[in-house]
Structures are given as structure tokens and as C-alpha cells.
Amino acid sequence: MKEKLWGGRFSKELNKEANDFNSSLAFDCKMYREDILGSIAHAKMLGECSIIPLDESVTIINALKQILDDIDNNKLQFDFELEDIHTQVERWLIDRIGEIGKKVHTGRSRNDQVALDLRMYLKTKVENIKSLILDLISTLVSIQKEHTKTYMSGYTHLQRAQVITFAHYLGAYVEMFKRDFDRLADAYKRIDVMPLGAGALACSTYNIDNKKTAETLNFKNVMLNSLDAVSDRDFVIEVESVLSIIMMHLSRFSEELILYSTSEFKFVEFDDEFTTGSSLMPQKKNPDILELIRGKTGRVYGNLFSILTVMKSLPLAYNKDMQEDKEGIFDSLENVKNCLSILPNVLKTMKVNKENMLNSVNEGFLNATEVADYLVRKGMPFRDAHGVSGRLVVYSINNNKNLSTLSIEEYKKESDLFEDDIYSCITPEAQVSNKTMIGSPSESAVMEVIKINEDWLKSNSK
């Protein structure tokens, strides 16, 4: 068994089963780049602060750069008998430059080192997720422009409610994903704190300049409390939380599109490229991609609850329980990335059935609210107008009619305020176009918001 970084204290080797159980290299090897770049910055600071000779600092840095290049080019293989990525990198370094390599860990603990690695890793991944959200929003906005007059039912309780447009429907998800983007950007501020220098928990007596290291690694802030620096995993929990909200939005969107693709709705049809069939039923065309997005949401939720449970009773400072912080967040990041990557292509190739959407508007008394509002504009109190409209709906159902086919005489039986102009107020077009305030489904309002969101995309794509 390989010698441990901490082996001097022990008279026996670690049990083989315990060694395997204790090792995290199988998953924290994902952070090899961050671990090496963090060590390069630390070695640079050690040399510049005269904690180690400058020429030895340069030797360490050059060797670390070569190790990074060799990993990227598949010239090095991880030794999974080793305890973690920190041990692996230090072992490679010592193998190459001997005794000088043993100085890289001066003034540092794996406690602050792993916190640094994870923060660096999350900074990169969060920026990637933000970019994918921008791509999704851009796709939605582009589709919106094509459907500002594609009338469809809006639903409450999954019952037809009022007329909207497909553009307005998509706009709801644009707003959700914009908030997701903003949440990630806000979480990034709290990831962007450089913990190196905290040591195991109480810093060191070396003349460490952690601000210099932070500048090298492009961190905006440095830790203000060494105990917190090595104990904190709030930044992981916060990212997990935001990823869970993203997946909740993706799942809701997927669920609705799945419903809209059924024979019962026939609002949309997914391209063959993004559907699958049945091994038994020849006619089937299944929305597996969206079903998987919906299904993976529970997996991301589980990762959030896992890290919350790990951290809930831990005393300060570092505890080995915290090794369980990585696999969940790695899994969540990968799954959210994959979902965000594939969804725009599903949407771009999706066919929208405008005729069926319009049919849904004409069949469900969606203009009943407009009938009530018509009477309100004529001077009737809303509560009374609501009752009149409701009775007209019941009358129409009992007589196999709809509000558009009732005669003016039938209207006047309920109120003399009705005139012939009622019919022009209750068409799908009128129900949408008469709502002009920003945030409404009218074409003018939707186009105004599209312009706002195009400007938002430009400002956040820089």
C-alpha cells in the first residue's frame, strides 16, 4: 500500500478495505485541473513571499504545468489506491522533482485545499450552466416571435380558462429561466471566496499572502474566518438548490409539452429525432427525452437533500462526512447540463398545430370572463356581471350552444345592457388584443417584452 501523507503518526498500515472505503480519488479526480492550478498559485505565492526559495517555486510550477499537460494528453493514469486527488498530484510532483516537490504543501492543509478545488470547479460549471440557460432563453424568444397570433387555451386546474397565445405561454418559461440565471449569478458571488490560507482550521505562522493567491486564481474575495473557510459547504448547497429549481422548471415545461403532444391535445408534435417507439406497439411515438428530463428532476432533488443531511449536525471544523459533498453536486451539474443542452433542439424541431390550438379556444367558454367584463364596462357591478355570465354558460350548455352563437335576444333575457357589439368583444382575437398592459398576452404587449428580453440576453451574453 502506498505511503500516506499523514503516515508518520501511525505504526500500522491502513486496512485494505478501510483504504478503499476512505479513498475519494475515484470521483474527486474530476477536480485535477483545479487542484493543479491551485497548487501552481500556492507555489507562486510561496516563492514570492520567500517562504520557499524562488527557484524552487519555479521548479514546482513548471513540473505542475507539465503534469497538467500530461493528464490532458492521456499520458498519466490515476492510481486509485491513493487517498484523493491532492495525494495523487503531490505524488506525481515528488516523483518528477524529488525533495523539492515535498515543499508544495507548505502552509496548506487538504482542508483548505479541497475547499479551494471545489469552489474553482463550481465557478467554471456555474458559468457553463448560465451559458446554457441563455441558449434556451434565446431559443424560446425566437419561437415566441413566430406565434404572437397563435391562439390557445390557457389553463387553471388543467381546465380551459382564458385565451392566450403560444408566444405568451412560452414567455412564462422565459421569465422562469431568467430568474434561474439570476439565482446562479447571485450564488456565484458566494462561491467566489478564496479559502486557501485557512490551513486545517487556524491558518499558519508562515507569512502567507492569500490575497496574492486570490488574484492569481481570479477570486474576488478572500476568506475572513479560517474556521468557516474549511467548514463551509453553503456554496454547494446553494448551487444544488438553484439546480433543483432549474430542474423543477424544466420538469413543469416538459410535463406540459408531453400533455400537449398527446392525441387528446394535439397542440405540438415532436420530431422523429427526439422521440422513440415501442417494441410491441408499432404506432407509438413516445416523448422519451422530455420524460427523462422530468424524471431526472427527482435525482437532482435527492442530491440537494443529501448534502443538507450531511451538513445538518457537523461540528466545526472539517469532518470526513464532508467528503460526501462532491458526488451529488457533480451528478447534479452533469444532469442539468445535459437537460439544458438537449431541450433547445427538441423545441427548434417541434411542430406547432395552430388549428388545434384555436379549436381549443372555441370549445370551452373561454370568453365567459369577457362577457362579464363587457357588462362591467356598461356599468354593472362585477359580481352581478359574473353571475349573468355564469347563467349564460349554463343556458348555452343546456341548449348545445356557445356564447358566440347565442342570439342577441337570448343575451337580453339576462340583461338589457347587451347590444350587438358583444360579439366583437368575445372573439379569440378580441379577448387577447384588448389586453394591452405589459405582461398581457396581446401581440403588442408580448412584442414589447420580447424586446426587453432580447436586450437582457445581449447584456448577459457579454
MOGIQUI-V685829 format. One record per residue. RES is the residue in one letter. PHI is phi in whole degrees, 0 to 359 (* if undefined). Layout:
res=<RES	RES>
phi=<PHI	PHI>
//
This chain:
res=<M	K	E	K	L	W	G	G	R	F	S	K	E	L	N	K	E	A	N	D	F	N	S	S	L	A	F	D	C	K	M	Y	R	E	D	I	L	G	S	I	A	H	A	K	M	L	G	E	C	S	I	I	P	L	D	E	S	V	T	I	I	N	A	L	K	Q	I	L	D	D	I	D	N	N	K	L	Q	F	D	F	E	L	E	D	I	H	T	Q	V	E	R	W	L	I	D	R	I	G	E	I	G	K	K	V	H	T	G	R	S	R	N	D	Q	V	A	L	D	L	R	M	Y	L	K	T	K	V	E	N	I	K	S	L	I	L	D	L	I	S	T	L	V	S	I	Q	K	E	H	T	K	T	Y	M	S	G	Y	T	H	L	Q	R	A	Q	V	I	T	F	A	H	Y	L	G	A	Y	V	E	M	F	K	R	D	F	D	R	L	A	D	A	Y	K	R	I	D	V	M	P	L	G	A	G	A	L	A	C	S	T	Y	N	I	D	N	K	K	T	A	E	T	L	N	F	K	N	V	M	L	N	S	L	D	A	V	S	D	R	D	F	V	I	E	V	E	S	V	L	S	I	I	M	M	H	L	S	R	F	S	E	E	L	I	L	Y	S	T	S	E	F	K	F	V	E	F	D	D	E	F	T	T	G	S	S	L	M	P	Q	K	K	N	P	D	I	L	E	L	I	R	G	K	T	G	R	V	Y	G	N	L	F	S	I	L	T	V	M	K	S	L	P	L	A	Y	N	K	D	M	Q	E	D	K	E	G	I	F	D	S	L	E	N	V	K	N	C	L	S	I	L	P	N	V	L	K	T	M	K	V	N	K	E	N	M	L	N	S	V	N	E	G	F	L	N	A	T	E	V	A	D	Y	L	V	R	K	G	M	P	F	R	D	A	H	G	V	S	G	R	L	V	V	Y	S	I	N	N	N	K	N	L	S	T	L	S	I	E	E	Y	K	K	E	S	D	L	F	E	D	D	I	Y	S	C	I	T	P	E	A	Q	V	S	N	K	T	M	I	G	S	P	S	E	S	A	V	M	E	V	I	K	I	N	E	D	W	L	K	S	N	S	K>
phi=<*	289	296	274	297	253	293	299	282	248	260	236	287	296	307	303	295	295	299	295	294	279	288	243	300	300	243	281	297	301	262	300	296	296	297	289	296	295	291	299	296	294	295	298	295	302	289	293	266	61	280	232	303	299	293	289	301	296	300	298	299	297	294	296	297	291	298	300	296	293	296	299	258	59	264	233	241	291	259	284	283	284	284	197	293	294	297	298	294	295	297	301	296	295	300	271	238	70	304	300	298	289	272	295	268	302	72	221	238	294	295	281	292	290	297	296	305	291	296	297	299	292	302	294	292	297	297	295	296	301	298	292	295	300	298	295	298	300	297	298	296	298	291	307	302	276	226	288	239	270	281	209	283	265	237	231	57	61	249	303	235	216	282	229	240	297	298	294	301	297	298	299	284	302	295	298	288	297	296	300	301	295	296	296	298	289	298	304	300	272	285	280	234	275	269	298	111	289	66	291	192	227	62	215	274	290	279	289	248	288	293	295	296	299	295	299	267	63	264	282	231	245	297	249	211	293	298	295	301	266	263	285	229	304	295	290	299	295	295	302	296	296	298	294	293	303	294	299	294	298	291	299	298	298	302	294	295	298	299	294	272	288	298	289	253	57	279	225	224	272	294	304	298	236	225	230	243	247	286	249	261	297	278	289	223	259	277	301	298	290	294	291	301	299	291	289	300	298	295	291	304	300	294	296	294	296	290	299	291	301	273	294	231	279	286	289	253	284	227	296	309	291	297	281	279	265	300	294	290	299	295	297	301	294	290	296	302	296	294	292	288	272	300	304	290	299	290	296	263	284	268	252	267	296	296	293	297	294	300	294	287	277	247	233	57	291	267	298	296	293	299	297	296	302	293	299	295	273	113	279	302	300	298	290	297	300	294	299	297	297	293	294	296	299	301	296	297	293	249	55	234	227	296	280	258	294	283	293	295	295	297	291	298	267	197	287	287	288	230	297	289	301	294	285	271	245	286	305	298	292	300	269	291	284	257	255	293	299	98	273	275	296	301	297	291	295	295	297	290	302	297	301	286	295	295	298	298	297	291	262	263	285>
//
